[in-house]
């Protein structure tokens, strides 16, 4: 029996506003036209109405779920404003955490199947951030629910983040600055680039990831190639949805923090988590790791704090033991890195400059390999299948893309895409490419726009196997 599968939904009169559809783009532009250019008094009302329509386009069940949880937290916040009771705070946080855990892990305690509400993992963390920051005095709570519900239900970030904090959002909600054409243009361009990144880069790579892992008899370098491609797929999947959300929010006048900073250029896992899913990493740092004691405690306690934080991250990502293993793996390796870093600090070695570049390249490559190994747990939720495949990695087999149905032109496109992603990430790590692009001469900018549209059309109709509406992180 499916709870909510009677879905409380409307008939098929309103298309689901998936973030890579023309419906979503048109919806964003309509809301932008109604709310942004004039900075009207009605902007918060228009945005809240947009949030409600967005949720209803999926189902009334999703809207009902978020409204119940958000309203419960709003009542608690209203009490905390005048009575800062830590037990009330812990009770509210505990109730939200238990709700999240129930939807993720209920099948271990009941045979009933409960549909997880859309975006629950993301808005649960946003609500908890609101309550924590209110209790700590970082934000002011208004008894007018308009601001609060706008923050919690903000539709660009609802399905897959980023997990934005309340301070900046609430500040910008009522700002009445003159309309900034350049800022809005850059926001719209970033949103379109995110859609381009998803359909052209991510989905094309995803086709061949599926083809490789569905092929029988693959081993050695061919299988390793599939795992590496999956690392790029999962990165591009989430980076693209973040760019869509950040761009759309910028159109509405909200400046969300960058969620990815070229994570595969990291030299170790600690640096990787400063670059990967920054909004989640900083949330875990501020509301789990630091309250546990962070690094300002005994070594064993510091390492325990790291492990607990990553196990929480694993539990947040998924509902099987694989994700806990994934979190444990990240925590264990980061602890080992800390131990080695402490030992190396005691050894003073003068490394030549040219050798430092080689060493950095080796560090980046080795860290990418570690991250790729850990991502395999995301791809194979059944650990028995993963263990069955691992021995095949050590078999000798010449690289041959035709083994999984790829022709030469497709292989060339794939390599070009991977090269483009790597070059763009190196550049994005050093420059704000949106600002740089906006300063190019008119002719070059429009040649770029035309090229993007042409490539988008070619890849957008590449085949029926594409499912651009499905983001991997949307199901976490």
N, C-alpha and C positions, 0 to 999 in steps of 0.2 A: 504494500500500500504506500502511495506517495503522498506525504503530507504537503499540501500546497500544489499537488499535481492537478487538483481540481482548479488550481492555479489562480483562481480569482482574477483571471486575465480577461482582457477585452477580446472581441473577435478580431480577425485579421484585418482591421481597418487602419491600424497605425503600425508602420514598419518599425522593427527594432532598430534603434539608433546606434548600431555598431560603428565603431570609430573609424573604419576605413571605407564606409559607404558614402555615396553622394548625398544620402538622406542626412547623415550627420553633418557633412560640410554645409549643406543648405541650412540646416537647423542652427548651426553656430553663426552663420552669416546673418540670419534673421534676428537672432537674439542680440548679436552685435549691433545691428542697425537700430534696434529698439532701445538698447540700453547704454551703449558706449559713447557715440559721437557727441551727445548733448549733455552727458553727465547729469541726467535728470534726477529729480527727487525719487522717481519711480524705479530707478535702477535695481535696488535690492528686491523689489517686488517682482520685476521682470525676471531676474535671475532665479528667484525661488520658484516661480511658475515654470521656468525652463527645467529646473531640477526635477520637478514633479512630472512634467511631460516626458522627460528622458527616462525616468524609472517606469512610468506606466507603459512606455513603448516596449518594455521587456515583460513586465507583468505587474498587476496590482499587489501580488504577493510580495515582490521585492520592495515596493513602496511601503507596504504595511509593516514589513519587518524593520526597516530602517527607522520609520517614524516611531514605532514602539520603543526601540532601544534608545533612540535619540531623546525621546520625551522623558523616559526614565532618568537619563543622565541630566537633562535640563532641570528636572525637579530637584535632583540631588545638588546640582550646581547652585540653584536658587537658595537652598538651605545653607550650603557651604559659604555663600557670600557673607552671611551674617553670623554663622556658627561654624567656625573652622574646626570641625571634629574629625580627627584622623581616622577614627573607627568607621565613621560614615563613608569617608573616602575609600577606605579599604574594602568596605562592604560593596560599594558601587563598582569599584574596579574588579572585585572578585566575581560579581554577578555578570559583568560583561565578558570576562575571561572564561567563565564557565559556559556562557552561551556560545562563544566561539569554539571552545573545546567540544561542546556537545555536538555541534553541527559537523565538526571535523572527525570526531572519533566515536559517534553514537553507535556505529555498527558493531563495535566491540561489546556493547552491553545490551543491544536490542536487535531484533530481526527487522524492525520497521526501517524504512528508508525515508529520511527527511532531506528535502532539497535545500541545499545551502543558499541563502539569499545572496543576490548579486552584490559583490563588493564588500561583504561582511568583514573579511580580513583587514581591509584598508580602513573603512570608516570606524571599526572598533578601536583601532589604534589612534585615529584622529580624536575620537571622543575621550579616550583615556588621557591623551595629551592635554586636551582642554581641561579636564578635571584636575590633573596634576598641576598644570600651570596656574589654574585658578587658586588652588590651595596654597601654592608657593608665592602667590601675589604677583605673578608675571602678567596676568591679564585681568581686566575688569569684566565682571559678568553683568549683563543687562537683563532685567526682567522682561524686556521686550524680546520675544523669541525669534524675531526676524533675522537678526545678525547671526545668532547661534545656528539656526537651521540652514542659513545660507552657507555657513562654514562646513557643517557636517555633510549636507547633501550636494555640495558643489559638483556638478555632473562631470566636468572634464577629468577630475581625479577619482571619481567614484569607483570605477571598475578595476583599475590597475595602478592607482597612485599617480604621482608621488604623494607621500603621506605628509602633506603640508601642515605647518604649525599655525595656531590661531592668531598669534600676535600680528604678523605682517598682513595676513588676510583681512582681519577685522579693521586694521588701520586703513587699508586701501579700499575697503568696501564703501566708505563714505567720503573718500577724497573727491574734491570737486575741482580738479585741475583742468586746464584747457585740453581739448582733444589733441592728442599727439599722433599725427599721421604716420611718422616714421616708425614709432614704437608699435603701432597697430599693424603696419605693413610687415614689419619683421616678425610679429607674432603669427600673422596669417601664413607667411612664408615658412616659418618653422613647423606649423601644423601640417602644411602640404608636404614638406620634406619628410615628416614623420610617416605620413601615408605612403609616400614614395619608397622610403626605407623599408617599410613593412612588405609592400606588394612586390617591389622590384628586387630588393636584396634578400630579405628574410624568407619570403615564401618560395623564391626560386631555390635558395639553398635548402629549404625544408623539403622540397620535392625529392632532392637527391639524398638527403638524410634518410627519408622513408624508404627510398629505393635500395639503398645500401643495406639497411638493417632488415629489409624484407627479402633480400637475396640470400640464397643458400650457398654454402661452399666458399664464402669469402674468408680470408684470413690475412695475417701479416699487415703490410702497409695499406692494403685496401680497406681493412677494417679500422685501422688507426685513422685513416683519412675520414671515415664516417664519423668517428668520435670527435675529431677536430672540427668538422663541419657543424656538428651539433652544438659545439661551444659557440661558434659564430651565430648559429641560428637563435639560440636562447638569448644571446646578448643583443642581437639586432631586434628580436621580438620585443624585448622590454625597453630597449632604448627608443624604439620607434613609438611605442605607446606613450612613453614619457614625453617625447618631443611633441606628439599630437596634443597631449594634455597641457603641457607648458605653453605651447603656441596658442591654443584656444583660450587659455586663462589670460594670456598677455593681450589678446584681442579685447577681452572684457576689462582690462585694466589691472590685472593681478600679476605680480612678478614672482613666480615660483622658483625655488632654487633648482639649479642643474642637478639632475638625478644620476648622471653617469659622467665620468671624467676619464675616458680612454682606459678602462679597467685592465685590459690585456697588456698594457705597458707597465703594469706593476711588477716590481722586482721580488716581492714576497706577499704572503697572504694578508699581512697586516695592512700593507699599502693597498692591496686589492680591495679590501673592505672600506678603505677611504674613498675609493673610486667607483665601486659597484653599488648600485641601489642606495645612493647616499642618504636619501630620506629615511629608509628603513634602518640603515647602519647607525645614523645619528640618533634615531628614536631608541634603538636598543641600548646605545651608549648612555643616553640621558635618563632613561626610565628603567633600565635593568642593570647595566654594568656599573654605573657610578653609584646608584643607591646601594648596591651590594658591597661597595667599598672600593671598586675600581682597582687601581694599582697601588693605592696608598694603604697598604696593609702587608702582612707577611707574605712571602713568596708563594707558599702553598695556597693561601687564601686568594691571592691574585690569580693564580692559575685556575682555581676553582671558579672564580668569577667569570673568567674567559669561557670556561667550559659551559657553565650554566647559560651564559648569554647566547652561545652558539646553538645549544640544544633548544632554547626558546625560539631561535631563528628557524631551526629545522622544523619544530612543531608548528610554527606559523605557516611555513611553506606548504606543508602537506599533511595527509592524514594516515600515513603508513609508517612502519618502522624504518623504511628506507630514508625518509627525510630526517629522522632522528640520527641515523647513522651518518648521513651527510653532514648534519650539524656537528656531531661528535668528531668527524674527520677534520672539519675546518678548525674546530677548537684544539684538537690534539696537535695538529701540525703547527698552529700558531704558537702553542706553548713550547714546542720543540724549537721553533724559530727564536723565541724569546731567550731560551736557555743558551742557544748558540750565540746570539747577539751579545748576551752578558759575558760569555767567555771571550769573544772576539774583541770586546772593548778593552780587555786587559792586555791585548797583544797589539803593539804598535808596529805596523808594517807600512813602509813607503811604497805605494804602488804607482808605477809609471802611468802617465795620463793616457797613452794609447792603449795600454793593457786594461785600464779602467773601463773603456768603451766595450772592449771584448767581454770583460767580466759582466758588465751590465746587460749585454745582449744575452749571455748565457743564463743570467738570473731571470730575465724576462721570459726566455724560452722554457726554462725549467718550471717556473711558476705557472705558465700557461698549461704545461703538461699536467701539473698537480690539479689545477682547477678543472681541466678536461676530464681527468679520472674521476673527480668527485661529481661532475655534472652527469656522468654516466648513470648515477643512481636516480637522477630525475627522469632519464629516458627509459630505463628498465625498472619499473616499479616492482616487478617480480624478480627478486634477487637470484632466483634459480636460473632464470634466463641469462642474467648478467654473468653468473659464474660459469655457465655453459659456454658463453662466448669468449671469455677471457683467455682460455688456452689457445684459441684460434689466432689471437694476436701474435703469438710466438711462432706461428708456422711460416714457412718460406713460400711467398707467392709474389710474383712480379706485379707491379702496379698496372692495372688495366681497367680503365673506366667503362669499357664496353661490357664488363661482367655484370654491371647493374643497369644496363640498358641505355647508357649515355653515348651520344654520338659526338664527333669531334667539335662541331660548332657549339654544342651545349657545354662541353668541357672548357672551351676557350672562354665562353661567357662566364662560367663559374669562376675561373681563375681571375678574369678581369674584375669581377665583383669583389673577390677576396682582396685583390691588390688595392682596389679603390677604397675598401673599408679600412685597410691598414694605413694607407696614406692619409685618408681623411682623419683617422684617429690620431695620428702623429701631429697633424696640423691643428686639430681641435684641442690637443693637449697644450699647445703653445699660443694659439690665437682664438679670438672670438670670430669664427668664420662668418656668422651672420652680419656682424658689423663690417668686416672686411668686404664681404660681397656687396653690401649696400653702398659702399663707396666706389665700386667699379663704375666706369663710364656706362651711360645708358644703353649703348649698343651691345656691350658685352653682357650686361645683366639680362637683357631680353633674349639674347642668343642662348644664355643659360636656361631661361624659363622655357623656351621652345624645345631645347634639347631634353629637358626633364619631362615635358609633356609627351614628346615622341616616344621616349623610352618607356614612360609610364603606360602609354597605350599599348605598346608592343607586349610588355610583360603582363599588363593587366588582363589581357585576353589570352594569356599563354595556354591555359588549359583548365578543364573542369576540376582538376585536383586542387586548385588553389582554394583556400578557405581563409581569405584575408580578414574575415570578421573574428576569427578565433585567435586570440593572443594566449600564449602559454601561461603567462602570469594571471590571466583572467580567472583561471581555475584554481588558484592557490588560496 
